[in-house]
Amino acid sequence: MLIKFKAQDQRSLYLPMATEGTYSREWVSVARKLGLPWLPLFQTGIKVEVADLPAVMDELRQLRAALVDNPGSTPVVERIDSIIEALSEVEPAEIAEIFIG
């Protein structure tokens, strides 16, 4: 995930999500089972509007909830937690562009 900010002096925020294999196996497969529309789109990468960021964060929370009781998914849950935490600290009004993929 790459977030560029409106302020020229503010560094872009890069949030690694997962390797391609892990994303496909764990993120996308579970997201599809849950009927989540956004997360599968990120496998190939897309621009996301700032207004859609709350929906993306909601899907991350739903994915986390689905994986949290599976001990084998602990690294994925930890990654999701760090992404949600980082996104929660970003002021949406300061975002110029979001690319996830």
Secondary structure by P-SEA (a helix, b strand, c coil): cbbbbccccccbbbbbcccaaaaaccaaaaaaaaccccccccccbbbbcccaaaaaaaaaaaaaaaccccccaaaaaaaaaaaaaaaaacccccccccccc
